[in-house]
Amino acid sequence: MTGILSVLELKNDEVTNSSLEVLTEAKKIATEKKQDNNAIVIGEINNNNVEKLKEYGINSLFICSTNTNKDGRITLLSGYSPEIYTMAISSVIEIIKPEIIIFSGTSVGKDLAPRIAVNNEYSIATDCISISVKPEGLEVKRPIYAGKIIETVILKTNNPKVISLKINSFNIKKQSVNEPKIKSISSNVSENVIQHLPVLKETIFPERKTLDVSEASIIVSGGRGMKDPKNFNIIEELANTLNAAVGASRAVVDAGWRPHSEQVGQTGKIVSPNLYIACGISGAVQHQVGMINSKCIVAINKDKNAPIFKFSDYGIVGDLFEIVPELTKKLKVKN
């Protein structure tokens, strides 16, 4: 077995950023191992997205947008069905026999990765935050025990393997434009079976009054240094001024001050905004892992020895209850 297979996802007719993370990491591994870099996308994909994928060093792109039943009838695939997706991916595995299959750690990826591993007798490592090619095999790191420990696992070279990546844990990097071989395939599930399969047609999200930290380009986060949940109003005001999302440390969420949806860290969400402002956050390892991929990190803390200053781009030692309102005031004047 040889080669890499990336399983890509579409959202609102666009290739997701988490899929681009997968492609970037797959290309890196393929280059180091001198193997082909292949990808599969299930569903209808437009030409703009195909052109976009050419920038990520793919050798072969498999597109599965139809199902062909036994009597030759062809139907378009619509919505997510784990059985149909599993069959489509397995058909590509049969063709190229990849050594490594990479998924994103989305709800779809978490559903498909173990199915593919079991059906094809591959070993599996999920929620990986680091991948390195070693002489003895593929070394992956992933958080376990609610993020308290980082586990290092060696997936031996001769064994085929399935890997899923924790979202926002890897950088996205374009490669030189490559013209991949584009191959259209079709899943082969009988119409009788399809009629009885559940299909995810639509996902309805709860109405949000604030931005999601996993999607925001700017995040303002608060920690225990906020002293009281009511004091988060100064964080919210700064976030509103910057059109940013509000984030929180695990300690704050565990105390019931903020909802879990705002938690940044190994047991919360992994984020990679352009700007991350940490207010009253000491910088524990678990929180660091969740935001270390931020393009610019600004820390505000009265403790000059707080660990967060070691990995911040800019640090302000002082009282956040004076600094944050003043910063908000200056930004409002500028705007």
C-alpha positions in Angstrom: 0.0 0.0 0.0 1.2 3.5 -0.8 -0.1 7.0 -1.1 -2.3 9.4 0.8 -6.1 9.8 0.5 -7.7 13.0 1.8 -11.4 13.0 2.4 -12.8 16.4 1.7 -16.0 18.1 2.8 -18.3 20.7 1.2 -20.3 23.3 3.1 -22.6 25.6 1.2 -21.0 24.5 -2.0 -17.5 25.4 -0.8 -14.6 23.2 0.2 -14.3 23.7 4.0 -11.3 25.2 5.7 -10.9 22.1 7.7 -10.5 20.2 4.4 -7.8 22.6 3.3 -6.0 21.8 6.6 -6.2 18.1 5.7 -4.9 18.8 2.2 -2.0 20.8 3.5 -0.9 18.1 6.0 -1.5 15.4 3.4 0.8 17.2 0.9 3.5 17.5 3.6 3.4 13.8 4.4 3.2 12.8 0.7 6.3 14.9 0.0 8.3 13.5 2.9 7.3 9.9 2.0 7.6 10.5 -1.8 4.1 9.2 -2.4 1.1 10.3 -4.4 -1.3 12.8 -2.8 -4.9 11.9 -3.6 -8.3 13.3 -2.6 -12.0 12.4 -2.7 -14.9 14.8 -2.6 -18.5 13.4 -2.3 -21.3 15.6 -3.8 -21.5 18.1 -6.5 -18.5 20.3 -6.8 -18.3 23.4 -9.0 -15.4 24.4 -11.3 -14.3 27.2 -9.0 -13.7 24.7 -6.2 -11.8 22.3 -8.5 -9.5 25.2 -9.5 -9.0 26.0 -5.8 -8.0 22.5 -5.0 -5.3 22.6 -7.7 -3.3 24.9 -5.4 -2.9 22.1 -2.8 -0.7 19.7 -4.7 -3.2 16.9 -5.5 -2.1 14.2 -7.9 -5.6 12.6 -8.4 -9.0 14.0 -7.4 -11.9 11.6 -7.2 -15.4 13.1 -7.5 -18.4 11.1 -6.5 -21.6 12.9 -7.1 -23.8 10.1 -8.3 -25.1 6.6 -7.3 -25.5 3.8 -9.8 -27.8 1.0 -8.9 -27.8 -2.5 -10.3 -30.1 -1.8 -13.2 -27.8 1.1 -14.3 -30.0 3.9 -13.1 -28.0 6.9 -12.1 -29.1 9.4 -9.4 -27.5 12.5 -8.0 -26.2 12.2 -4.4 -28.0 14.7 -2.1 -27.3 15.1 1.6 -25.1 13.1 3.9 -25.6 9.3 4.2 -22.8 7.5 6.1 -23.5 4.2 4.2 -23.3 5.8 0.8 -20.2 7.9 1.8 -18.5 4.8 3.2 -19.1 2.8 0.0 -17.8 5.7 -2.1 -14.6 6.1 -0.1 -14.1 2.3 0.0 -14.4 2.1 -3.8 -11.5 4.6 -4.1 -9.5 2.6 -1.5 -9.9 -0.4 -3.6 -8.5 1.5 -6.6 -5.5 3.2 -5.1 -4.9 1.2 -1.9 -3.6 4.2 0.1 -1.4 3.7 3.1 -2.9 6.8 4.9 -6.4 8.2 4.8 -6.9 11.6 6.4 -10.2 13.0 7.7 -11.1 16.3 9.3 -12.4 16.1 12.9 -15.8 17.4 12.0 -19.0 15.6 12.9 -18.9 13.9 9.4 -15.3 13.0 9.9 -15.9 11.6 13.3 -18.7 9.4 11.9 -16.8 8.2 8.8 -13.3 7.6 10.0 -14.0 4.7 12.3 -16.4 3.1 9.7 -13.7 3.3 7.1 -11.1 1.9 9.5 -13.2 -1.1 10.5 -14.5 -1.9 7.0 -11.0 -1.8 5.5 -9.0 -3.1 8.5 -7.0 0.0 9.0 -5.5 1.2 12.3 -6.9 4.6 13.5 -5.8 7.7 15.4 -8.4 10.5 16.0 -8.2 14.1 17.0 -4.6 14.5 16.1 -2.9 17.8 16.7 0.5 16.9 15.3 1.9 14.5 12.7 5.5 13.6 12.0 7.1 11.1 9.6 9.6 8.9 11.4 11.7 6.0 10.3 9.5 3.6 12.3 6.2 5.0 11.1 3.9 8.0 11.5 4.1 9.7 14.9 0.9 11.4 15.9 0.1 13.4 19.0 -3.4 13.9 20.4 -5.0 15.0 23.7 -6.5 12.4 26.0 -8.1 12.5 29.5 -10.1 15.7 28.8 -6.9 17.3 27.4 -4.8 16.8 30.6 -2.3 14.6 28.7 -0.9 14.7 25.2 -0.5 11.2 23.9 2.2 10.2 21.4 1.4 7.3 19.2 3.5 5.6 16.5 1.5 4.1 13.6 3.9 1.6 12.1 5.0 2.1 8.4 3.7 -1.3 7.1 0.2 -0.9 8.5 -2.5 1.1 6.6 -3.9 3.8 8.8 -6.8 6.3 9.2 -6.2 9.7 10.8 -8.5 12.5 11.8 -7.2 16.0 12.5 -8.5 18.2 15.3 -10.1 21.2 13.6 -7.9 24.4 13.5 -4.8 22.5 14.8 -3.0 22.8 11.4 -2.0 25.6 9.1 -3.4 26.0 5.6 -0.7 26.5 3.0 -1.1 26.6 -0.8 1.4 24.7 -2.9 2.5 25.3 -6.5 -0.5 24.9 -8.9 -0.8 21.3 -10.0 -3.1 19.7 -12.6 -4.5 16.6 -10.9 -6.1 13.7 -12.7 -9.8 14.2 -12.2 -11.8 10.9 -12.0 -15.5 10.7 -11.7 -16.8 7.7 -9.7 -20.2 6.5 -8.6 -21.3 4.8 -5.4 -23.1 1.5 -6.0 -26.0 1.2 -3.5 -29.2 -0.5 -4.7 -32.3 1.6 -4.9 -34.1 -0.6 -2.4 -31.3 0.0 0.2 -31.2 3.7 -0.5 -34.9 4.0 0.2 -34.4 2.8 3.8 -31.2 4.7 4.5 -31.3 7.9 6.7 -30.0 10.9 4.9 -28.9 14.2 6.5 -30.6 16.8 4.3 -30.3 20.0 6.5 -28.6 21.1 9.7 -30.4 23.8 11.7 -28.2 25.6 14.1 -29.4 27.5 17.1 -29.7 31.2 16.6 -26.5 32.9 17.7 -26.4 36.4 19.0 -22.6 36.3 19.0 -19.9 35.0 16.6 -18.7 31.4 16.9 -15.1 31.4 18.2 -14.1 28.6 15.8 -15.0 30.9 12.8 -14.1 34.3 14.1 -11.1 36.3 12.7 -10.8 38.2 16.0 -11.4 36.7 19.5 -11.4 38.5 22.9 -11.1 35.9 25.7 -11.4 36.2 29.5 -10.1 34.0 32.3 -10.2 33.8 36.1 -8.7 37.3 36.2 -12.1 38.6 35.3 -13.0 37.9 39.0 -16.7 37.8 38.4 -19.1 36.8 35.6 -20.6 40.2 35.6 -17.2 41.7 34.6 -17.4 40.0 31.2 -19.4 43.0 30.1 -16.1 44.8 29.4 -14.9 41.9 27.3 -18.2 41.9 25.4 -18.0 45.6 24.7 -14.5 45.3 23.3 -15.5 42.3 21.2 -18.5 44.3 19.8 -16.2 47.2 18.9 -13.9 44.8 17.0 -16.7 42.7 15.6 -15.1 39.8 17.4 -16.2 36.7 19.2 -16.0 36.3 23.0 -13.9 33.4 24.2 -13.3 31.9 27.7 -10.8 29.7 29.5 -11.8 26.3 30.9 -11.7 27.6 34.5 -14.3 30.2 33.6 -16.5 27.7 31.9 -16.2 25.2 34.7 -17.2 27.9 37.2 -20.4 28.5 35.1 -19.5 32.0 34.2 -19.6 31.4 30.4 -21.1 28.8 28.1 -19.1 25.9 26.9 -19.5 27.1 23.3 -17.1 29.9 24.1 -14.4 27.7 25.7 -11.0 27.8 23.9 -8.6 24.9 24.6 -8.0 21.2 24.3 -11.4 20.4 25.8 -13.1 23.3 24.1 -12.5 24.6 20.6 -9.2 24.9 18.7 -9.1 28.4 17.1 -6.8 30.2 14.7 -7.9 33.8 14.4 -5.9 36.7 13.0 -6.0 38.3 16.4 -6.4 36.7 19.9 -6.7 39.0 22.9 -6.3 37.2 26.2 -7.6 39.1 29.3 -6.8 37.7 32.7 -5.7 34.3 31.3 -2.6 32.7 32.9 -1.8 30.6 29.8 -2.1 26.9 31.0 -0.9 24.3 28.5 -4.5 23.2 27.8 -5.5 26.8 26.8 -2.3 27.4 24.9 -2.9 24.4 22.6 -6.3 25.8 21.8 -5.1 29.2 20.5 -1.4 28.9 19.7 -2.1 28.9 15.9 -3.5 32.5 16.2 -1.7 34.9 13.8 -1.2 37.5 16.6 -1.6 37.0 20.3 -2.1 39.9 22.7 -2.0 39.2 26.5 -3.3 41.4 29.3 -2.4 40.3 32.8 -1.3 41.9 36.0 1.1 39.0 36.7 4.3 39.7 34.8 5.3 36.0 35.3 2.2 34.6 33.7 3.1 31.8 31.3 1.0 33.4 28.5 3.6 36.1 28.0 6.1 33.5 26.8 4.1 32.8 23.7 2.4 36.1 23.1 3.3 38.5 20.3 2.5 41.5 22.5 2.1 41.6 26.3 0.6 44.3 28.6 1.3 44.0 32.3 -1.4 45.8 34.2 -4.9 46.0 35.5 -7.3 44.7 32.8 -10.1 46.6 34.3 -8.3 49.8 33.4 -6.7 48.7 30.2 -9.6 47.0 28.4 -12.1 49.9 28.8 -9.4 52.3 27.7 -8.6 50.2 24.7 -12.3 50.0 23.8 -12.7 53.8 24.2 -9.7 54.4 21.8 -11.0 52.0 19.2 -14.4 53.6 19.3 -12.9 57.0 18.6 -10.8 55.6 15.8 -13.8 53.9 14.2 
